[in-house]
Amino acid sequence: MQLNRATDIALRVLMLTAAHQERQTVDELAEALSVPRNHMAKVVQRLQRLGLLSTTRGRAGGVDLAEGAVETTVGAVVRALEGEQEVVDCDDPPCPLRGACRLRGALHRAHSAFLASLDEVRLADLVRPPGGPVPLTLGLKRP
């Protein structure tokens, strides 16, 4: 499964705004992620409409992560931005193999598993510092 460019940028914007405590402008986000400003503005507007970002106009304006958005799963974000369409379209034009083909079912299961995996990851999980001790085994096998 491959995400479209807008979804990729949106996930990066969410991670960046979650990691920073201060409000950022669209220009700052565009520069930080090497994205054209107009494209960034469209992505930010869409995330704001989804309730994941809050925007403030004016001199001290900018973009913040909306309250509670860190609890949103990556799967929910991907569904909201990519939609629920199937990986392949066997109906338009009608595929002559539809009757005996198992590919559509296999791809549907794979797509569902992909999204289910992303449902286990919250935005907060993507930006929290790694924690806990790091086991050093020095190449030794554990018993």
VOTI-122930 format. One line per 5 residues: number of its first residue (from 1); their letters; for each residue x, y, z of N, C-alpha, C, O. Coordinates in nm, 3 decimals. Each point is the difference from the previous one (the first is absolute). Example, Ala and Ser with C-alpha at 12.3 -4.5 7.8 and 13.67 -1.06 7.14 Angstrom:
VOTI-122930
1) AS) 1.319,-0.569,0.780,-0.089,0.119,0.000,0.090,0.120,0.000,0.104,-0.002,0.066  -0.139,0.107,-0.138,0.082,0.119,0.006,-0.077,0.109,0.073,0.051,0.111,0.017;
***
This chain:
VOTI-122930
1) MQLNR) 0.085,-0.118,0.000,-0.085,0.118,0.000,0.088,0.123,0.000,0.097,0.007,0.076  -0.127,0.087,-0.158,0.076,0.124,-0.005,-0.095,0.117,0.025,-0.108,0.008,-0.057  0.152,0.081,0.145,-0.080,0.118,0.032,0.025,0.107,-0.105,0.110,0.011,-0.054  -0.213,0.069,0.027,0.023,0.110,-0.093,0.082,0.108,0.070,0.013,0.001,0.122  0.043,0.088,-0.200,0.093,0.102,0.051,-0.067,0.090,0.105,0.064,0.037,0.098;
6) ATDIA) -0.189,-0.002,-0.118,-0.069,0.087,0.096,-0.015,-0.068,0.136,0.014,0.065,0.104  -0.041,-0.194,-0.103,-0.012,-0.074,0.126,0.134,-0.007,0.070,0.009,0.017,0.122  0.096,-0.043,-0.198,0.135,-0.003,0.055,0.033,0.134,0.066,0.049,0.004,0.113  -0.075,0.105,-0.183,0.027,0.133,0.055,-0.086,0.025,0.124,0.049,0.054,0.099  -0.175,-0.093,-0.104,-0.090,0.021,0.114,0.051,-0.071,0.124,-0.002,0.057,0.109;
11) LRVLM) 0.047,-0.179,-0.124,0.053,-0.074,0.116,0.125,0.068,0.055,0.019,0.007,0.122  0.064,0.043,-0.210,0.121,0.071,0.044,-0.035,0.131,0.070,0.063,0.036,0.100  -0.163,0.035,-0.150,-0.045,0.124,0.064,-0.053,-0.031,0.139,0.032,0.072,0.095  -0.111,-0.176,-0.081,-0.053,-0.037,0.131,0.111,-0.036,0.097,-0.004,0.039,0.116  0.103,-0.112,-0.163,0.112,-0.036,0.086,0.080,0.124,0.040,0.037,0.016,0.116;
16) LTAAH) -0.013,0.071,-0.212,0.078,0.121,0.028,-0.072,0.092,0.098,0.061,0.052,0.093  -0.191,-0.033,-0.112,-0.074,0.088,0.091,-0.016,-0.065,0.137,-0.004,0.070,0.101  -0.004,-0.202,-0.095,-0.009,-0.067,0.129,0.132,0.008,0.076,0.001,0.009,0.123  0.109,-0.011,-0.195,0.131,0.003,0.064,0.040,0.139,0.048,0.076,0.014,0.096  -0.127,0.091,-0.162,0.033,0.137,0.038,-0.108,0.056,0.090,-0.119,-0.023,-0.020;
21) QERQT) 0.163,0.096,0.120,-0.095,0.056,0.095,-0.055,0.135,-0.047,-0.108,0.040,0.043  0.181,0.029,-0.130,-0.047,0.132,-0.044,-0.071,-0.010,-0.135,0.023,-0.092,-0.078  -0.107,0.189,0.054,-0.076,0.011,-0.125,0.097,0.023,-0.116,0.098,0.072,0.014  -0.128,-0.135,-0.128,0.084,0.017,-0.119,-0.085,0.054,-0.114,-0.121,-0.026,-0.007  0.183,0.099,-0.082,-0.073,0.052,-0.115,0.005,-0.101,-0.114,0.082,-0.092,0.000;
26) VDELA) -0.169,0.112,-0.095,-0.001,-0.085,-0.120,0.135,0.012,-0.071,0.052,-0.099,-0.050  0.003,0.219,0.044,0.131,0.021,-0.063,0.109,-0.080,0.071,0.085,-0.061,-0.065  -0.086,0.062,0.197,0.100,-0.075,0.076,-0.015,-0.151,-0.023,0.099,-0.071,-0.015  -0.222,0.024,0.012,-0.024,-0.143,-0.026,0.046,-0.037,-0.141,0.063,-0.103,-0.020  -0.096,0.188,-0.077,0.039,-0.027,-0.139,0.152,-0.006,-0.013,0.054,-0.087,-0.068;
31) EALSV) 0.013,0.179,0.133,0.147,0.001,-0.007,0.059,-0.121,0.071,0.091,-0.064,-0.052  -0.143,0.032,0.170,0.053,-0.113,0.076,-0.016,-0.133,-0.074,0.085,-0.089,0.012  -0.193,0.075,-0.088,-0.027,-0.125,-0.069,0.030,0.005,-0.150,-0.028,-0.095,-0.073  0.085,0.206,0.028,0.037,0.017,-0.141,-0.118,-0.026,-0.093,0.007,-0.079,-0.095  -0.117,0.148,0.125,-0.124,-0.013,-0.076,-0.040,0.138,-0.049,0.015,0.097,0.074;
36) PRNHM) -0.065,-0.084,-0.196,-0.048,0.131,-0.046,-0.107,0.057,0.094,-0.085,-0.074,0.049  0.092,0.204,-0.024,-0.091,0.064,0.095,-0.147,-0.024,-0.033,-0.078,-0.029,0.090  0.040,0.041,-0.217,-0.141,-0.019,-0.037,-0.048,-0.142,0.031,-0.113,-0.020,0.044  0.199,-0.076,-0.068,-0.037,-0.139,0.030,-0.014,-0.019,0.151,-0.092,-0.066,0.047  0.185,0.125,0.028,-0.007,-0.009,0.146,-0.127,0.065,0.052,-0.063,-0.053,0.092;
41) AKVVQ) 0.024,0.166,-0.148,-0.121,0.069,0.045,-0.123,-0.088,-0.021,-0.088,-0.005,0.086  0.083,-0.066,-0.198,-0.113,-0.090,-0.025,-0.003,-0.116,0.098,-0.107,-0.038,0.049  0.224,-0.018,-0.019,0.007,-0.111,0.096,-0.042,0.048,0.139,-0.077,-0.068,0.068  0.127,0.182,-0.026,-0.035,0.055,0.132,-0.149,0.027,0.008,-0.064,-0.030,0.101  0.007,0.087,-0.207,-0.144,0.028,-0.001,-0.080,-0.129,0.015,-0.100,-0.004,0.073;
46) RLQRL) 0.141,-0.100,-0.142,-0.073,-0.127,0.010,0.011,-0.059,0.140,-0.099,-0.051,0.053  0.217,0.057,0.007,0.017,-0.051,0.135,-0.080,0.082,0.100,-0.050,-0.054,0.099  0.038,0.183,-0.124,-0.081,0.086,0.087,-0.147,-0.039,-0.010,-0.070,-0.006,0.101  0.023,-0.020,-0.223,-0.140,-0.042,-0.019,-0.029,-0.134,0.066,-0.112,-0.025,0.044  0.214,-0.061,-0.037,-0.017,-0.130,0.065,0.008,0.012,0.153,-0.022,-0.098,0.070;
51) GLLST) 0.054,0.217,-0.020,0.007,0.021,0.145,0.132,-0.043,0.061,0.008,-0.017,0.121  0.095,-0.002,-0.203,0.130,-0.043,0.051,0.095,0.116,0.026,0.091,-0.011,0.082  -0.112,0.121,-0.152,0.080,0.120,0.021,-0.092,0.115,0.034,-0.116,0.004,-0.042  0.169,0.089,0.119,-0.072,0.126,0.022,0.085,0.109,-0.061,0.123,0.000,0.012  -0.188,0.093,-0.077,0.072,0.109,-0.065,-0.046,0.133,0.058,-0.116,0.017,0.037;
56) TRGRA) 0.210,0.074,-0.030,-0.028,0.134,0.050,0.053,0.100,-0.102,0.115,-0.008,-0.042  -0.201,0.103,0.004,0.041,0.103,-0.095,0.066,0.116,0.072,-0.012,0.015,0.122  0.080,0.065,-0.199,0.055,0.123,0.055,0.149,-0.006,0.026,0.068,-0.097,-0.032  -0.021,0.204,0.091,0.143,0.018,0.023,0.060,-0.111,0.086,0.109,-0.048,-0.029  -0.178,0.008,0.132,0.049,-0.107,0.087,-0.063,-0.134,-0.037,-0.002,-0.093,0.081;
61) GGVDL) -0.050,0.084,-0.201,-0.069,-0.121,-0.043,0.092,-0.113,-0.036,0.123,0.011,0.006  -0.186,-0.118,-0.045,0.076,-0.118,-0.039,-0.082,-0.125,0.016,-0.123,0.004,0.005  0.192,-0.114,0.001,-0.061,-0.133,0.003,0.043,-0.072,0.127,0.118,-0.004,0.035  -0.216,-0.054,0.033,0.023,-0.082,0.120,-0.071,-0.133,-0.019,-0.094,-0.011,-0.079  0.138,-0.087,0.151,-0.073,-0.126,0.005,-0.127,0.024,0.080,0.004,0.060,0.108;
66) AEGAV) -0.116,-0.107,-0.158,-0.127,0.018,0.071,0.002,-0.081,0.130,0.069,-0.102,0.011  -0.146,0.149,0.085,-0.006,-0.068,0.129,-0.051,-0.144,-0.020,-0.102,-0.022,-0.065  0.174,-0.072,0.121,-0.039,-0.141,-0.008,0.045,-0.070,-0.127,-0.017,-0.122,-0.013  0.074,0.197,-0.082,0.040,-0.062,-0.127,0.112,-0.102,0.016,0.013,-0.090,-0.083  0.068,0.103,0.186,0.110,-0.096,0.019,-0.051,-0.142,0.027,0.074,-0.097,-0.015;
71) ETTVG) -0.200,0.085,0.052,-0.058,-0.132,0.025,-0.056,-0.062,-0.128,-0.039,-0.117,0.001  0.036,0.192,-0.109,-0.050,-0.051,-0.128,0.097,-0.103,-0.053,0.122,0.016,0.012  -0.175,-0.123,-0.072,0.088,-0.102,-0.056,0.042,0.038,-0.141,-0.069,0.073,-0.071  0.183,-0.124,0.032,0.049,0.022,-0.136,-0.098,-0.063,-0.099,-0.023,0.055,-0.108  -0.035,-0.169,0.144,-0.100,-0.063,-0.086,-0.118,0.090,-0.027,-0.049,0.007,-0.113;
76) AVVRA) 0.002,0.063,0.215,-0.114,0.091,-0.017,0.037,0.116,-0.092,-0.082,0.042,-0.083  0.204,0.008,0.096,0.045,0.110,-0.086,0.007,-0.048,-0.145,-0.047,0.068,-0.091  0.107,-0.184,0.071,0.014,-0.054,-0.136,-0.137,-0.025,-0.062,-0.021,0.033,-0.117  -0.072,-0.090,0.193,-0.136,-0.021,-0.053,-0.066,0.133,-0.039,-0.064,0.010,-0.105  0.080,0.091,0.191,-0.063,0.130,-0.026,0.057,0.065,-0.126,-0.072,0.068,-0.073;
81) LEGEQ) 0.200,-0.087,0.049,0.065,0.066,-0.113,-0.001,-0.083,-0.128,-0.007,0.054,-0.110  0.015,-0.184,0.124,0.008,-0.088,-0.118,-0.136,-0.056,-0.040,-0.020,-0.039,-0.115  -0.073,0.035,0.209,-0.130,-0.061,-0.028,0.003,-0.149,0.022,0.102,-0.056,0.042  -0.211,-0.007,-0.070,-0.015,-0.144,0.025,-0.003,-0.082,-0.129,-0.040,-0.117,0.002  0.082,0.176,-0.113,-0.007,-0.072,-0.126,0.092,-0.122,0.000,0.098,-0.008,0.074;
86) EVVDC) -0.134,-0.087,-0.160,0.079,-0.122,-0.011,0.129,0.028,-0.076,0.012,0.100,-0.070  0.084,-0.190,0.087,0.129,0.014,-0.065,-0.015,-0.011,-0.152,0.065,0.072,-0.075  -0.152,-0.163,0.031,-0.026,-0.015,-0.143,-0.149,0.017,-0.025,-0.083,-0.026,0.087  0.049,0.070,-0.207,-0.139,0.016,-0.039,-0.032,-0.103,-0.107,0.041,0.015,-0.115  -0.113,-0.118,0.153,-0.033,-0.109,-0.092,-0.129,0.025,-0.077,-0.038,-0.079,-0.087;
91) DDPPC) -0.030,0.189,0.119,-0.131,0.026,-0.059,0.000,0.101,-0.113,-0.093,0.000,-0.081  0.193,0.086,0.073,-0.003,0.105,-0.101,0.137,0.016,-0.065,0.088,0.061,0.060  -0.067,-0.113,-0.177,-0.093,-0.082,-0.079,-0.010,-0.139,0.061,0.093,-0.043,0.068  -0.202,-0.027,-0.092,-0.017,-0.133,0.057,0.113,-0.094,-0.043,0.029,-0.013,-0.118  0.032,-0.050,0.215,0.110,-0.093,-0.027,-0.057,-0.136,-0.040,-0.089,-0.051,0.068;
96) PLRGA) 0.136,-0.008,-0.176,-0.051,-0.129,-0.044,0.039,-0.113,0.096,-0.056,-0.110,-0.010  0.148,0.134,0.100,0.044,-0.104,0.094,-0.076,0.004,0.133,0.027,-0.082,0.088  -0.120,0.175,-0.073,-0.069,0.020,0.128,-0.058,-0.126,0.059,0.012,-0.022,0.121  -0.074,-0.060,-0.202,-0.070,-0.117,0.052,0.088,-0.098,0.075,-0.043,-0.056,0.101  0.165,0.034,-0.147,0.086,-0.101,0.061,0.124,0.060,0.066,0.085,-0.074,0.051;
101) CRLRG) -0.074,0.204,-0.050,0.121,0.065,0.050,-0.001,0.009,0.153,-0.103,0.032,0.061  0.216,-0.060,-0.003,0.014,0.011,0.146,0.089,0.119,0.039,0.022,0.026,0.118  0.027,0.044,-0.219,0.090,0.113,0.027,-0.069,0.111,0.078,0.059,0.055,0.093  -0.181,-0.022,-0.130,-0.073,0.109,0.067,-0.014,-0.028,0.150,0.021,0.090,0.081  -0.055,-0.211,-0.046,-0.013,-0.036,0.142,0.132,0.006,0.073,0.007,0.046,0.114;
106) ALHRA) 0.098,-0.093,-0.179,0.133,0.002,0.062,0.046,0.144,0.023,0.054,0.033,0.105  -0.076,0.052,-0.204,0.039,0.140,0.014,-0.084,0.072,0.105,0.050,0.087,0.072  -0.177,-0.122,-0.063,-0.087,0.060,0.102,0.049,-0.039,0.140,0.005,0.084,0.090  0.030,-0.211,-0.071,0.052,-0.044,0.131,0.131,0.070,0.034,0.022,0.040,0.114  0.066,-0.026,-0.214,0.128,0.067,0.023,-0.022,0.147,0.036,0.065,0.052,0.091;
111) HSAFL) -0.155,0.015,-0.160,-0.032,0.140,0.028,-0.058,0.015,0.140,0.036,0.092,0.073  -0.126,-0.182,-0.036,-0.059,0.003,0.134,0.105,-0.022,0.107,-0.002,0.066,0.104  0.095,-0.159,-0.129,0.108,-0.027,0.097,0.092,0.122,0.013,0.046,0.031,0.110  -0.019,0.036,-0.222,0.083,0.120,0.000,-0.063,0.107,0.090,0.067,0.057,0.086  -0.196,-0.031,-0.107,-0.069,0.101,0.080,-0.013,-0.042,0.146,0.012,0.083,0.091;
116) ASLDE) -0.037,-0.212,-0.067,-0.010,-0.049,0.139,0.133,0.020,0.073,0.001,0.032,0.118  0.109,-0.052,-0.188,0.130,0.022,0.059,0.020,0.147,0.036,0.054,0.032,0.106  -0.098,0.057,-0.195,0.011,0.144,0.026,-0.095,0.046,0.110,0.023,0.102,0.063  -0.130,-0.178,-0.041,-0.095,0.032,0.108,0.063,-0.020,0.137,-0.052,0.050,0.100  0.162,-0.122,-0.094,0.067,-0.025,0.128,0.098,0.111,0.037,0.057,-0.001,0.109;
121) VRLAD) -0.036,0.096,-0.200,0.097,0.107,0.022,-0.072,0.134,0.013,-0.071,0.042,-0.091  0.090,0.023,0.206,-0.056,0.134,0.021,0.102,0.104,-0.041,0.120,-0.028,-0.003  -0.165,0.148,-0.027,0.094,0.107,-0.032,0.097,0.022,0.116,0.118,0.028,-0.022  -0.165,-0.041,0.144,0.087,0.016,0.116,0.113,-0.102,-0.001,0.111,0.031,0.044  -0.136,-0.150,-0.095,0.103,-0.103,-0.006,0.112,0.038,-0.097,0.115,-0.041,0.018;
126) LVRPP) -0.148,0.120,-0.118,0.098,0.037,-0.102,0.095,0.109,0.047,0.108,0.016,-0.058  -0.145,0.058,0.160,0.082,0.114,0.041,0.058,-0.013,0.140,0.081,0.084,0.041  -0.119,-0.185,0.033,0.057,-0.012,0.134,0.143,-0.051,-0.009,0.033,-0.079,-0.088  0.051,0.124,0.179,0.139,-0.045,-0.003,0.007,-0.148,0.034,-0.081,-0.051,0.079  0.177,-0.018,-0.137,0.013,-0.142,0.034,0.029,-0.013,0.148,0.079,0.076,0.055;
131) GGPVP) -0.143,-0.170,0.010,0.018,-0.014,0.143,0.045,-0.138,0.038,-0.001,-0.093,-0.080  0.040,0.083,0.202,0.040,-0.129,0.053,0.145,-0.032,-0.031,0.061,0.060,-0.088  -0.010,-0.156,0.163,0.140,-0.037,-0.022,0.017,-0.073,-0.133,-0.089,-0.070,-0.046  0.204,0.089,-0.013,0.033,-0.069,-0.124,0.089,-0.118,0.037,0.111,0.019,0.050  -0.159,-0.141,-0.074,0.081,-0.117,0.037,0.122,-0.012,-0.092,-0.012,-0.001,-0.122;
136) LTLGL) 0.126,-0.009,0.183,0.124,-0.021,-0.075,0.040,-0.145,0.017,0.031,-0.044,0.111  -0.031,-0.030,-0.217,0.034,-0.142,0.010,0.142,-0.028,-0.044,0.051,-0.110,0.021  0.015,0.208,-0.081,0.137,-0.015,-0.047,0.018,-0.124,-0.086,0.105,-0.065,0.002  -0.210,0.033,-0.078,0.009,-0.114,-0.090,-0.022,-0.133,0.068,0.008,-0.105,-0.064  -0.034,0.107,0.194,-0.023,-0.125,0.072,-0.144,-0.045,-0.019,-0.092,0.082,-0.002;
141) KRP) 0.073,-0.210,-0.013,-0.135,-0.052,-0.013,-0.061,-0.015,0.138,0.067,-0.039,0.096  -0.194,0.071,-0.089,-0.070,-0.016,0.128,-0.031,-0.146,0.023,-0.024,-0.075,-0.096  0.024,0.032,0.221,-0.033,-0.142,0.031,-0.143,-0.032,-0.030,-0.044,-0.113,0.019;
***
